[in-house]
């Protein structure tokens, strides 16, 4: 993850007599043709988006449900439900599902996050009918075999025990709990006791309530005729009925004033996991593009300021990064680095220095242009693969973005100014109220942590110790 140091005028860094060949200037950006899409809604509420892309004989279908762990009665229940969905249906055993997938040249995936659950299948286009039949079967008739449920629960218990020994899990758990309090976004995993108490009926209840057409999105892309694909969708999904999910009432996140340090003790650790965070915005906010560009400049790209400072110049860490996270109800901003114990305070100092520099000084024209080109170039890669097309298009509908979001994205990124970036940093890089998570050997880190605010100590078991 190396890159040149950022200077206002890269060419000026070379003497006039240098024998190095100058890189040619970038040409104008090439046009990106996003495939047209056919969007409609069935009478039962199912939203459908069809994308015809005939350049390769494959097809991908994804059925999304706008519900995830944040609405589940138990932490992590939506994720576990999604995993066991593929273990069998009333019409097919797990072995039959695997045999059918091989016959169709297809891959199956099922997953869930905080706000969404999904079933996805990719296969050869001549298996179009078989793929849509399997997706419907899994969404409507999953059987949740008792043996598969028990196996999955035991595996998750072992994974959770291992996770509680890793700094990455512990820092993420503490940050989410700190930022979101009693809101469901605060939980990234159940406890061992909660997992032990899971029953197969918990999964079937969640499936019955939340796997329905009313809040679902079906997206298909690939080698098919839209008219034929629409006939298949209407044939299989029109008569699908289910009760609407009950609305969930969630507590508001806490108000966070001032910096505070949460020190999670991992005795014997030779390095510290640092994670800063504050709540920010979702993708629907008008500042979202400015925030993501500011993040790219600060720590979201290989040649960002944070990387140049604490990796290239100071040598404190191998892979620092920052991220803008968008959940459905709230967003948050985070900054991460894993460093040697002895440079924990020095690393935090540089993180805040770069954050405050973004908040107080305008970005230079060359640096801003490089960041814009990086972001628009990476975004354009979304049309290179079927999965990329699906990911970009499904996010537009799941996040309720404007219909022209993809087509106008590069233009709107290029239109952002240095002032836009500074304002976004001031609003969403909340340096004065940043919450600081440090995971490592508390005895080695306690004095350094105290330099940055009031310290609250926690154990690896998730319990507060001081």
Sine and cosine of phi, psi and omega as CSV:
sin_phi,cos_phi,sin_psi,cos_psi,sin_omega,cos_omega
0.00,0.00,0.87,0.50,-0.04,-1.00
-0.95,-0.31,0.28,-0.96,0.00,-1.00
-0.13,-0.99,0.26,-0.96,-0.01,-1.00
-0.94,0.33,0.48,-0.88,0.09,-1.00
-0.91,0.41,0.57,-0.82,-0.01,-1.00
-0.99,0.15,0.82,-0.58,0.11,-0.99
-0.78,-0.62,0.38,-0.93,-0.06,-1.00
-0.88,0.47,-0.59,0.80,0.01,-1.00
-0.71,-0.70,1.00,-0.04,-0.11,-0.99
-0.81,0.59,-0.63,0.78,-0.03,-1.00
-0.91,0.42,-0.50,0.87,-0.04,-1.00
-0.93,0.36,-0.25,0.97,-0.02,-1.00
-0.96,0.26,-0.25,0.97,-0.03,-1.00
-0.99,-0.14,0.71,-0.70,0.07,-1.00
-0.92,0.39,0.39,-0.92,-0.07,-1.00
-0.88,0.47,-0.44,0.90,-0.06,-1.00
-1.00,-0.06,0.12,0.99,-0.04,-1.00
-0.87,0.49,0.65,-0.76,0.03,-1.00
-1.00,0.04,-0.09,1.00,0.02,-1.00
-0.92,0.38,0.68,-0.73,0.04,-1.00
-0.95,0.30,0.72,-0.70,0.05,-1.00
-0.96,0.26,0.68,-0.73,0.05,-1.00
-0.93,0.38,0.68,-0.73,0.02,-1.00
-0.92,0.40,0.48,-0.88,0.03,-1.00
-0.91,0.42,0.48,-0.88,0.04,-1.00
-0.91,0.41,0.65,-0.76,0.09,-1.00
-0.99,0.16,0.07,-1.00,0.03,-1.00
-0.90,0.44,0.54,-0.84,-0.01,-1.00
-0.89,0.46,0.65,-0.76,0.03,-1.00
-0.97,0.25,0.54,-0.84,0.04,-1.00
-0.92,0.40,0.56,-0.83,0.05,-1.00
-0.91,-0.42,0.84,-0.55,-0.02,-1.00
-0.98,-0.19,0.99,-0.16,0.09,-1.00
-0.96,0.29,0.71,-0.70,-0.04,-1.00
-0.90,0.45,0.57,-0.82,0.03,-1.00
-0.93,0.38,0.43,-0.90,-0.02,-1.00
-0.74,-0.67,0.53,-0.85,0.03,-1.00
-0.94,-0.35,0.93,-0.38,-0.08,-1.00
-0.90,-0.43,0.69,-0.73,0.05,-1.00
-0.40,-0.92,0.11,-0.99,-0.03,-1.00
-0.74,-0.67,0.72,-0.69,0.04,-1.00
-0.98,0.19,0.34,-0.94,0.00,-1.00
-0.84,0.54,-0.45,0.89,0.00,-1.00
-0.99,0.15,0.03,1.00,0.05,-1.00
0.98,-0.21,-0.22,0.98,-0.03,-1.00
-0.89,0.45,0.83,-0.56,0.07,-1.00
-1.00,0.03,0.74,-0.67,-0.09,-1.00
-0.81,-0.58,0.71,-0.70,0.07,-1.00
-0.75,-0.66,0.85,-0.53,-0.03,-1.00
-0.90,-0.44,0.75,-0.67,-0.06,-1.00
-0.80,-0.60,0.94,-0.34,-0.01,-1.00
-1.00,0.09,0.84,-0.54,-0.01,-1.00
-0.62,-0.79,0.98,-0.18,-0.24,-0.97
-0.99,-0.14,0.32,0.95,-0.09,-1.00
-1.00,0.09,-0.13,0.99,-0.03,-1.00
-0.42,-0.91,0.64,-0.76,-0.13,-0.99
-0.98,0.20,0.84,0.55,0.06,-1.00
-0.71,-0.71,0.31,-0.95,0.01,-1.00
-0.62,-0.78,0.54,-0.84,0.08,-1.00
-0.75,-0.66,0.70,-0.71,0.04,-1.00
-0.79,-0.61,0.66,-0.75,0.06,-1.00
-0.70,-0.72,0.74,-0.67,0.06,-1.00
-0.93,-0.38,0.92,-0.39,-0.04,-1.00
-0.97,-0.23,0.61,-0.80,0.16,-0.99
-0.89,-0.46,0.77,-0.64,-0.08,-1.00
-0.99,0.16,0.84,0.55,0.07,-1.00
-0.42,-0.91,0.60,-0.80,-0.02,-1.00
-0.50,-0.87,-0.49,-0.87,-0.07,-1.00
-0.88,0.48,-0.43,0.90,-0.06,-1.00
-0.93,0.36,-0.37,0.93,0.02,-1.00
-0.95,-0.30,-0.05,1.00,-0.02,-1.00
-0.96,0.29,0.51,-0.86,-0.01,-1.00
-0.93,0.37,-0.47,0.88,-0.01,-1.00
-0.84,-0.54,0.58,-0.81,0.00,-1.00
-0.86,0.50,0.74,-0.68,0.05,-1.00
0.97,0.24,0.07,1.00,-0.07,-1.00
-0.92,0.40,-0.65,0.76,0.00,-1.00
-0.88,0.47,-0.65,0.76,0.00,-1.00
-0.90,0.43,-0.70,0.72,0.00,-1.00
-0.93,0.38,-0.62,0.79,0.05,-1.00
-0.86,0.51,-0.72,0.69,-0.01,-1.00
-0.87,0.49,-0.63,0.78,-0.02,-1.00
-0.91,0.42,-0.67,0.75,-0.08,-1.00
-0.99,0.12,-0.26,0.97,0.06,-1.00
-0.80,0.60,-0.64,0.77,-0.10,-1.00
-0.99,0.15,0.06,1.00,-0.06,-1.00
-0.99,0.14,-0.05,1.00,0.03,-1.00
0.50,-0.87,0.38,-0.92,0.06,-1.00
-0.77,-0.64,0.02,-1.00,0.06,-1.00
-0.91,0.41,-0.33,0.94,-0.07,-1.00
-0.96,-0.29,-0.30,0.96,-0.07,-1.00
-0.59,-0.81,0.65,-0.76,0.15,-0.99
-0.98,0.19,0.17,-0.99,0.04,-1.00
-0.87,0.49,-0.61,0.79,0.02,-1.00
-0.91,0.42,-0.64,0.77,0.04,-1.00
-0.90,0.43,-0.62,0.78,0.06,-1.00
-0.87,0.49,-0.72,0.70,0.01,-1.00
-0.89,0.46,-0.65,0.76,0.03,-1.00
-0.90,0.44,-0.67,0.74,0.02,-1.00
-0.90,0.43,-0.63,0.78,0.03,-1.00
-0.89,0.45,-0.69,0.73,0.03,-1.00
-0.88,0.47,-0.67,0.74,-0.01,-1.00
-0.89,0.46,-0.58,0.82,-0.03,-1.00
-1.00,-0.01,0.03,1.00,-0.07,-1.00
0.85,0.52,0.68,0.73,-0.20,-0.98
-0.85,-0.53,0.39,-0.92,0.10,-1.00
-0.86,-0.51,0.63,-0.77,-0.03,-1.00
-0.88,-0.47,0.68,-0.73,0.11,-0.99
-0.66,-0.75,0.58,-0.81,0.09,-1.00
-0.68,-0.73,0.69,-0.72,-0.11,-0.99
-0.46,-0.89,0.20,-0.98,0.09,-1.00
-0.46,-0.89,0.56,-0.83,0.10,-1.00
-0.82,-0.58,-0.43,-0.90,-0.04,-1.00
-0.91,0.41,-0.63,0.78,-0.15,-0.99
-0.87,-0.49,-0.16,0.99,-0.16,-0.99
-0.61,-0.79,0.59,-0.80,0.21,-0.98
-0.88,-0.47,0.47,-0.89,-0.10,-1.00
-0.46,-0.89,0.52,-0.85,0.17,-0.99
-0.85,-0.53,0.79,-0.62,-0.07,-1.00
-0.73,-0.69,0.66,-0.75,0.07,-1.00
-0.69,-0.72,0.74,-0.68,0.14,-0.99
-0.89,-0.46,0.68,-0.73,0.00,-1.00
-0.30,-0.95,-0.05,-1.00,0.01,-1.00
-0.96,0.30,0.54,-0.84,-0.14,-0.99
-0.92,0.40,-0.42,0.91,0.02,-1.00
-0.94,0.33,-0.17,0.99,0.04,-1.00
-0.98,-0.18,0.39,0.92,-0.08,-1.00
-0.78,0.63,-0.76,0.64,-0.05,-1.00
-0.91,0.42,-0.69,0.72,-0.01,-1.00
-0.89,0.45,-0.59,0.81,-0.01,-1.00
-0.93,0.38,-0.72,0.69,-0.02,-1.00
-0.92,0.38,-0.55,0.83,0.06,-1.00
-0.90,0.43,-0.63,0.78,-0.01,-1.00
-0.94,0.35,-0.66,0.75,0.03,-1.00
-0.87,0.50,-0.70,0.71,0.01,-1.00
-0.89,0.45,-0.66,0.75,0.00,-1.00
-0.88,0.48,-0.70,0.72,0.00,-1.00
-0.92,0.38,-0.61,0.80,-0.03,-1.00
-0.97,0.26,-0.44,0.90,-0.12,-0.99
-0.94,-0.33,-0.49,0.87,-0.20,-0.98
-0.78,-0.63,0.41,0.91,0.02,-1.00
-0.85,0.53,0.64,-0.76,-0.12,-0.99
-0.97,-0.25,-0.29,0.96,0.04,-1.00
0.77,0.64,0.91,0.41,0.01,-1.00
-0.82,0.57,0.68,-0.73,-0.06,-1.00
-0.85,0.53,-0.67,0.75,-0.02,-1.00
-0.90,0.44,-0.64,0.77,0.02,-1.00
-0.94,0.35,-0.60,0.80,0.07,-1.00
-0.88,0.48,-0.73,0.68,-0.02,-1.00
-0.90,0.44,-0.64,0.77,0.02,-1.00
-0.89,0.45,-0.69,0.72,-0.01,-1.00
-0.91,0.41,-0.63,0.78,0.00,-1.00
-0.91,0.42,-0.69,0.72,0.03,-1.00
-0.88,0.48,-0.66,0.75,-0.01,-1.00
-0.90,0.43,-0.65,0.76,-0.01,-1.00
-0.93,0.36,-0.54,0.84,0.09,-1.00
-0.89,0.46,-0.70,0.72,0.02,-1.00
-0.91,0.41,-0.66,0.75,0.02,-1.00
-0.89,0.45,-0.63,0.78,0.00,-1.00
-0.91,0.41,-0.66,0.75,0.02,-1.00
-0.89,0.45,-0.63,0.78,0.05,-1.00
-0.93,0.37,-0.68,0.73,-0.03,-1.00
-0.85,0.52,-0.57,0.82,-0.04,-1.00
-0.96,0.30,0.00,1.00,0.12,-0.99
-0.96,-0.27,0.02,1.00,-0.08,-1.00
-0.94,-0.34,0.67,-0.74,-0.07,-1.00
-0.93,0.38,-0.58,0.82,-0.02,-1.00
-0.88,0.48,-0.70,0.71,0.04,-1.00
-0.90,0.43,-0.72,0.69,-0.07,-1.00
-0.91,0.42,-0.61,0.79,0.01,-1.00
-0.94,0.35,-0.68,0.74,0.03,-1.00
-0.90,0.45,-0.66,0.76,0.03,-1.00
-0.88,0.48,-0.71,0.70,-0.06,-1.00
-0.94,0.33,-0.61,0.79,0.00,-1.00
-0.91,0.42,-0.73,0.69,-0.03,-1.00
-0.89,0.45,-0.64,0.77,0.02,-1.00
-0.90,0.43,-0.64,0.77,-0.01,-1.00
-0.92,0.39,-0.70,0.72,-0.07,-1.00
-0.96,0.27,-0.52,0.86,-0.17,-0.99
-0.90,-0.44,-0.12,0.99,0.15,-0.99
0.83,0.55,-0.89,-0.45,-0.04,-1.00
-1.00,-0.04,0.00,1.00,0.09,-1.00
-0.95,0.32,0.56,-0.83,-0.01,-1.00
-0.85,0.53,-0.39,0.92,0.05,-1.00
-0.89,0.46,-0.24,0.97,-0.03,-1.00
-0.96,0.29,-0.29,0.96,-0.09,-1.00
-0.97,-0.23,0.85,-0.53,0.07,-1.00
-0.97,-0.25,-0.17,0.99,0.00,-1.00
-0.29,-0.96,0.47,-0.88,0.10,-0.99
-0.97,0.25,0.23,-0.97,0.15,-0.99
-0.99,0.13,0.20,-0.98,0.06,-1.00
-0.87,0.49,-0.68,0.74,0.00,-1.00
-0.89,0.46,-0.63,0.77,0.03,-1.00
-0.91,0.41,-0.67,0.74,0.04,-1.00
-0.90,0.44,-0.64,0.76,0.02,-1.00
-0.88,0.48,-0.51,0.86,-0.05,-1.00
-1.00,0.08,-0.14,0.99,0.02,-1.00
-0.86,0.51,0.60,-0.80,0.10,-0.99
-0.78,-0.62,0.42,-0.91,0.03,-1.00
-0.80,0.60,-0.59,0.81,-0.02,-1.00
-0.90,0.44,-0.44,0.90,0.06,-1.00
-0.91,0.42,-0.64,0.77,0.02,-1.00
-0.94,0.35,-0.71,0.70,-0.03,-1.00
-0.91,0.41,-0.57,0.82,0.04,-1.00
-0.92,0.40,-0.69,0.72,0.03,-1.00
-0.89,0.46,-0.69,0.72,0.00,-1.00
-0.86,0.50,-0.73,0.69,-0.03,-1.00
-0.89,0.45,-0.63,0.77,-0.08,-1.00
-0.98,0.18,-0.59,0.81,-0.19,-0.98
-0.94,-0.35,-0.28,0.96,0.04,-1.00
-1.00,-0.06,0.98,0.22,-0.01,-1.00
-0.66,-0.75,0.22,-0.98,-0.11,-0.99
-0.97,0.23,-0.37,0.93,-0.15,-0.99
-0.86,0.51,-0.59,0.80,-0.01,-1.00
-0.88,-0.48,0.46,0.89,-0.09,-1.00
-0.97,-0.24,0.38,-0.93,0.04,-1.00
-0.74,-0.67,0.82,-0.57,0.06,-1.00
-0.93,-0.36,0.84,-0.55,0.00,-1.00
-0.84,-0.55,0.76,-0.65,0.07,-1.00
-0.76,-0.65,0.68,-0.74,0.02,-1.00
-0.63,-0.78,0.59,-0.80,0.09,-1.00
0.62,-0.78,-0.44,-0.90,-0.16,-0.99
-1.00,0.06,1.00,0.10,0.05,-1.00
-0.42,-0.91,0.31,-0.95,0.15,-0.99
-1.00,0.03,0.75,-0.66,-0.07,-1.00
-0.84,0.54,-0.67,0.74,-0.04,-1.00
-0.88,0.47,-0.67,0.74,0.02,-1.00
-0.93,0.37,-0.66,0.75,0.01,-1.00
-0.90,0.44,-0.62,0.78,0.02,-1.00
-0.90,0.43,-0.63,0.77,0.06,-1.00
-0.86,0.51,-0.68,0.73,0.01,-1.00
-0.90,0.43,-0.68,0.73,0.01,-1.00
-0.88,0.48,-0.74,0.68,-0.02,-1.00
-0.91,0.42,-0.61,0.79,0.01,-1.00
-0.89,0.46,-0.68,0.73,-0.12,-0.99
-1.00,0.00,-0.47,0.88,-0.16,-0.99
-0.94,-0.34,-0.28,0.96,-0.12,-0.99
-0.88,0.48,-0.65,0.76,-0.06,-1.00
-1.00,0.04,0.11,0.99,0.02,-1.00
-0.97,0.24,0.86,-0.50,-0.01,-1.00
-0.78,-0.63,0.54,-0.84,0.10,-1.00
-0.32,-0.95,0.42,-0.91,0.03,-1.00
-0.92,0.40,0.52,-0.85,0.04,-1.00
-0.93,0.37,0.63,-0.78,0.04,-1.00
-0.86,0.50,0.55,-0.83,0.07,-1.00
-0.94,0.35,0.67,-0.74,0.05,-1.00
-0.90,0.43,0.60,-0.80,-0.02,-1.00
-0.96,-0.28,0.70,-0.71,0.07,-1.00
-0.98,-0.20,0.85,-0.53,-0.06,-1.00
-0.86,-0.51,0.54,-0.84,0.01,-1.00
-0.95,0.31,0.55,-0.83,0.06,-1.00
-0.95,0.30,0.55,-0.83,0.07,-1.00
-0.89,0.45,0.36,-0.93,-0.02,-1.00
-0.96,0.28,0.38,-0.93,0.16,-0.99
-0.99,0.12,0.77,-0.64,-0.08,-1.00
-0.90,-0.43,0.91,-0.41,-0.02,-1.00
-0.89,-0.45,0.85,-0.53,0.03,-1.00
0.99,0.10,0.38,-0.93,0.04,-1.00
-0.96,0.28,0.59,-0.81,0.09,-1.00
-0.57,-0.82,0.55,-0.84,-0.05,-1.00
-0.94,-0.35,0.73,-0.68,0.08,-1.00
-0.91,-0.43,0.94,-0.34,-0.07,-1.00
-0.98,-0.19,0.92,-0.40,-0.01,-1.00
-0.99,-0.17,0.87,-0.50,-0.13,-0.99
-0.99,0.16,0.84,-0.54,0.11,-0.99
-0.79,-0.61,1.00,0.10,-0.15,-0.99
-0.82,0.58,0.68,-0.73,0.05,-1.00
1.00,0.06,-0.09,1.00,0.01,-1.00
-0.91,0.42,0.70,-0.72,-0.04,-1.00
-1.00,-0.07,-0.09,1.00,0.09,-1.00
-0.66,-0.75,0.30,-0.96,-0.02,-1.00
-0.95,-0.31,0.68,-0.73,0.11,-0.99
-0.99,-0.11,0.89,-0.46,-0.01,-1.00
-0.96,-0.29,0.75,-0.66,0.04,-1.00
-0.62,-0.78,0.91,-0.43,0.08,-1.00
-0.98,-0.18,0.47,-0.88,0.03,-1.00
-0.30,-0.95,0.42,-0.91,0.15,-0.99
-0.45,-0.89,0.43,-0.90,0.05,-1.00
-0.95,0.32,0.52,-0.86,0.01,-1.00
-0.66,-0.75,-0.86,-0.51,-0.16,-0.99
-0.75,-0.66,0.19,-0.98,0.07,-1.00
-0.99,-0.16,0.07,-1.00,-0.03,-1.00
-0.92,0.40,-0.37,0.93,-0.01,-1.00
-0.95,0.30,-0.29,0.96,-0.06,-1.00
-0.95,0.32,0.60,-0.80,-0.01,-1.00
-0.91,0.42,-0.32,0.95,0.01,-1.00
-1.00,0.02,0.03,1.00,-0.14,-0.99
-0.86,0.51,-0.71,0.71,-0.02,-1.00
-0.90,0.44,-0.66,0.75,0.02,-1.00
-0.90,0.44,-0.63,0.77,0.03,-1.00
-0.89,0.45,-0.71,0.71,-0.04,-1.00
-0.92,0.39,-0.56,0.83,0.06,-1.00
-0.94,0.34,-0.65,0.76,0.08,-1.00
-0.88,0.48,-0.63,0.77,0.03,-1.00
-0.91,0.42,-0.64,0.77,0.03,-1.00
-0.87,0.49,-0.67,0.74,0.03,-1.00
-0.92,0.39,-0.64,0.77,-0.09,-1.00
-0.97,0.24,-0.81,0.58,-0.07,-1.00
-0.37,-0.93,0.20,0.98,-0.09,-1.00
-0.99,-0.12,0.03,1.00,-0.02,-1.00
-0.74,-0.67,0.26,-0.97,-0.08,-1.00
-0.89,0.46,-0.53,0.85,-0.02,-1.00
-0.95,-0.31,0.48,0.88,-0.03,-1.00
-0.95,0.31,0.22,-0.97,-0.04,-1.00
-0.88,0.47,-0.66,0.75,-0.02,-1.00
-0.89,0.45,-0.69,0.73,0.02,-1.00
-0.90,0.44,-0.72,0.70,-0.01,-1.00
-0.88,0.48,-0.58,0.81,-0.05,-1.00
-0.98,0.22,-0.92,0.39,-0.20,-0.98
-1.00,0.04,-0.20,0.98,0.14,-0.99
-0.98,-0.18,-0.86,0.51,-0.14,-0.99
-0.95,0.30,-0.69,0.73,-0.07,-1.00
-1.00,0.04,-0.69,0.72,-0.10,-0.99
-1.00,-0.08,-0.46,0.89,-0.03,-1.00
0.94,0.35,0.48,0.88,-0.03,-1.00
-0.98,0.21,-0.47,0.88,-0.15,-0.99
-0.41,-0.91,0.31,-0.95,-0.01,-1.00
-1.00,0.01,-0.62,0.78,-0.18,-0.98
-0.64,-0.77,0.94,0.34,0.12,-0.99
-0.95,0.31,0.43,-0.90,0.03,-1.00
-0.32,-0.95,0.36,-0.93,0.16,-0.99
-0.76,-0.65,0.39,-0.92,-0.08,-1.00
-0.53,-0.85,0.57,-0.82,0.18,-0.98
-0.96,-0.27,0.90,-0.44,-0.08,-1.00
-0.97,-0.25,0.77,-0.64,0.02,-1.00
-0.90,-0.44,0.93,-0.36,0.20,-0.98
-0.99,-0.10,0.05,-1.00,-0.09,-1.00
-0.94,0.35,-0.69,0.73,-0.07,-1.00
-1.00,-0.05,-0.54,0.84,-0.04,-1.00
-0.61,-0.79,0.32,-0.95,0.15,-0.99
-0.85,-0.53,0.20,-0.98,0.11,-0.99
-0.49,-0.87,0.40,-0.91,-0.01,-1.00
-0.92,-0.40,0.66,-0.75,-0.02,-1.00
-0.65,-0.76,0.42,-0.91,0.04,-1.00
-0.74,-0.68,0.75,-0.66,-0.12,-0.99
-0.73,-0.68,0.56,-0.83,0.19,-0.98
-0.31,-0.95,0.58,-0.82,0.14,-0.99
-0.94,-0.35,0.84,-0.54,-0.15,-0.99
-0.72,-0.70,0.25,-0.97,0.11,-0.99
-0.90,0.45,0.56,-0.83,-0.05,-1.00
-0.77,0.63,-0.68,0.73,-0.16,-0.99
-0.95,0.31,-0.25,0.97,0.00,-1.00
-0.93,-0.37,0.36,0.93,-0.01,-1.00
-0.88,0.48,-0.79,0.62,-0.01,-1.00
-0.90,0.43,-0.64,0.77,0.00,-1.00
-0.89,0.45,-0.63,0.78,0.02,-1.00
-0.91,0.42,-0.71,0.71,0.04,-1.00
-0.87,0.50,-0.64,0.77,0.03,-1.00
-0.86,0.51,-0.71,0.70,0.00,-1.00
-0.94,0.35,-0.59,0.81,0.06,-1.00
-0.86,0.51,-0.72,0.69,0.00,-1.00
-0.94,0.33,-0.55,0.83,0.06,-1.00
-0.87,0.49,-0.75,0.67,-0.02,-1.00
-0.93,0.36,-0.58,0.82,0.03,-1.00
-0.90,0.43,-0.73,0.69,-0.02,-1.00
-0.94,0.35,-0.50,0.87,0.07,-1.00
-0.92,0.40,-0.63,0.77,0.07,-1.00
-0.90,0.44,-0.56,0.83,-0.06,-1.00
-0.98,0.22,-0.38,0.93,-0.17,-0.99
-0.90,-0.44,-0.34,0.94,-0.07,-1.00
-0.83,-0.56,0.65,-0.76,0.01,-1.00
-0.93,0.38,0.54,-0.84,0.06,-1.00
-0.97,0.23,0.66,-0.75,0.02,-1.00
-0.92,0.40,0.39,-0.92,-0.09,-1.00
-0.88,0.47,-0.69,0.73,-0.03,-1.00
-0.92,0.39,-0.69,0.73,0.01,-1.00
-0.89,0.46,-0.67,0.74,0.01,-1.00
-0.91,0.42,-0.67,0.74,0.01,-1.00
-0.89,0.45,-0.66,0.75,0.03,-1.00
-0.88,0.47,-0.68,0.74,-0.01,-1.00
-0.91,0.41,-0.65,0.76,0.03,-1.00
-0.89,0.45,-0.69,0.72,0.00,-1.00
-0.90,0.44,-0.62,0.78,0.04,-1.00
-0.89,0.46,-0.75,0.66,-0.07,-1.00
-0.92,0.38,-0.70,0.72,-0.01,-1.00
-0.94,0.35,-0.56,0.83,0.05,-1.00
-0.92,0.40,-0.70,0.71,0.03,-1.00
-0.90,0.44,-0.63,0.78,0.01,-1.00
-0.89,0.45,-0.63,0.78,-0.04,-1.00
-0.91,0.42,-0.40,0.92,0.03,-1.00
-0.91,0.42,-0.22,0.98,0.01,-1.00
-0.88,0.47,-0.35,0.94,0.02,-1.00
-1.00,-0.02,-0.01,1.00,-0.11,-0.99
-0.97,0.24,-0.48,0.88,-0.04,-1.00
-0.76,-0.65,0.35,-0.94,0.04,-1.00
-0.89,0.45,-0.64,0.77,0.01,-1.00
-0.90,0.43,-0.63,0.77,0.03,-1.00
-0.89,0.45,-0.70,0.72,0.05,-1.00
-0.86,0.51,-0.73,0.69,-0.01,-1.00
-0.88,0.47,-0.69,0.72,-0.03,-1.00
-0.88,0.47,-0.70,0.71,-0.02,-1.00
-0.93,0.37,-0.71,0.70,-0.05,-1.00
-0.93,0.36,-0.67,0.74,0.00,-1.00
-0.89,0.45,-0.57,0.82,0.00,-1.00
-0.91,0.41,-0.54,0.84,0.04,-1.00
-0.87,0.50,-0.68,0.73,-0.07,-1.00
-0.99,0.12,-0.61,0.80,0.04,-1.00
-0.91,0.40,-0.61,0.79,-0.02,-1.00
-1.00,-0.05,0.06,1.00,0.05,-1.00
0.82,0.57,0.76,0.65,0.04,-1.00
-1.00,0.07,0.30,-0.95,0.06,-1.00
-0.85,0.52,0.49,-0.87,-0.04,-1.00
-0.86,0.52,-0.52,0.85,-0.04,-1.00
-1.00,-0.10,0.32,0.95,-0.08,-1.00
-0.84,0.55,-0.73,0.68,-0.05,-1.00
-0.93,0.37,-0.69,0.73,-0.08,-1.00
-0.93,0.37,-0.48,0.88,-0.05,-1.00
-0.97,-0.25,0.03,1.00,-0.11,-0.99
-0.86,0.51,-0.78,0.62,-0.08,-1.00
-0.90,0.45,-0.66,0.75,0.01,-1.00
-0.87,0.49,-0.67,0.74,-0.05,-1.00
-0.96,0.26,-0.53,0.85,0.11,-0.99
-0.91,0.42,-0.71,0.70,-0.02,-1.00
-0.90,0.43,-0.41,0.91,-0.03,-1.00
-0.99,0.15,-0.19,0.98,-0.02,-1.00
-0.93,0.37,0.61,-0.80,-0.03,-1.00
-0.96,-0.29,0.20,-0.98,0.07,-1.00
-0.86,0.51,-0.60,0.80,0.03,-1.00
-0.92,0.40,-0.63,0.78,0.06,-1.00
-0.85,0.52,-0.67,0.74,-0.03,-1.00
-0.92,0.39,-0.69,0.73,0.00,-1.00
-0.90,0.43,-0.65,0.76,0.03,-1.00
-0.91,0.42,-0.64,0.76,0.03,-1.00
-0.90,0.45,-0.66,0.75,0.03,-1.00
-0.89,0.45,-0.66,0.75,0.01,-1.00
-0.89,0.45,-0.60,0.80,-0.05,-1.00
-0.98,0.17,-0.60,0.80,-0.22,-0.98
-0.86,-0.51,-0.15,0.99,0.24,-0.97
-0.99,-0.13,1.00,0.10,-0.22,-0.98
-0.99,0.12,0.93,0.38,-0.06,-1.00
-0.79,0.61,-0.70,0.71,-0.05,-1.00
-0.91,0.41,-0.41,0.91,-0.07,-1.00
-0.87,-0.49,0.38,0.92,-0.04,-1.00
-0.90,0.43,0.70,-0.71,0.09,-1.00
-1.00,-0.06,0.77,-0.64,-0.18,-0.98
-0.92,-0.39,0.88,-0.47,0.06,-1.00
-0.95,-0.30,0.78,-0.63,0.09,-1.00
-0.78,-0.62,0.84,-0.55,0.03,-1.00
-0.92,-0.40,0.81,-0.59,0.02,-1.00
0.22,-0.98,-0.26,-0.97,-0.01,-1.00
-0.95,0.30,0.95,-0.32,-0.10,-0.99
-0.86,0.52,-0.59,0.81,-0.01,-1.00
-0.89,0.46,-0.53,0.85,0.00,-1.00
-0.99,0.11,-0.37,0.93,-0.20,-0.98
-0.92,-0.39,-0.22,0.97,-0.16,-0.99
-0.84,0.54,-0.72,0.69,-0.05,-1.00
-0.92,0.39,-0.63,0.77,0.03,-1.00
-0.92,0.39,-0.64,0.77,-0.01,-1.00
-0.88,0.48,-0.62,0.79,-0.07,-1.00
-0.91,0.42,-0.27,0.96,0.03,-1.00
-0.94,0.33,-0.27,0.96,-0.16,-0.99
-0.91,-0.43,0.07,1.00,0.05,-1.00
0.54,-0.84,-0.01,-1.00,0.07,-1.00
-0.87,0.49,0.70,-0.72,-0.08,-1.00
-0.96,-0.29,0.76,-0.65,0.09,-1.00
-0.87,-0.49,0.80,-0.60,-0.08,-1.00
-0.98,-0.22,0.62,-0.79,-0.02,-1.00
-0.74,-0.67,0.40,-0.92,0.07,-1.00
-0.99,-0.12,0.24,-0.97,0.03,-1.00
-0.92,0.40,-0.25,0.97,0.05,-1.00
-0.99,0.13,0.01,1.00,0.00,-1.00
1.00,0.07,0.15,0.99,-0.01,-1.00
-0.96,-0.26,0.62,-0.78,0.02,-1.00
-0.96,0.28,0.68,-0.74,-0.05,-1.00
-0.91,-0.42,-0.27,0.96,0.01,-1.00
-0.33,-0.94,0.00,0.00,0.00,0.00
